[in-house]
Amino acid sequence: MDEELFSEKEESFLLVDLKIQIPQELYVAYQRCSWMIVHETGRKTLDVMQEMVRDFLMKHGC
């Protein structure tokens, strides 16, 4: 299916939560980094989250 055919609300039904356990300093760094990307680029927080996960998976050949 073409993702552009889904509205934001419909797309949110296709999402699942991902819970990871990380040290406090990594959590703070992630929050700071994602906040800066969102505010500097105007992109959506969800888009930034998905990009970070995709980058991780690609880096590890998954």
Secondary structure, 3 states (H helix, E strand, C coil): CCHHHCCHHHHHCCCCCCCCCCCHHHHHHHHHHHHHHHHHHCCCHHHHHHHHHHHHHHHCCC
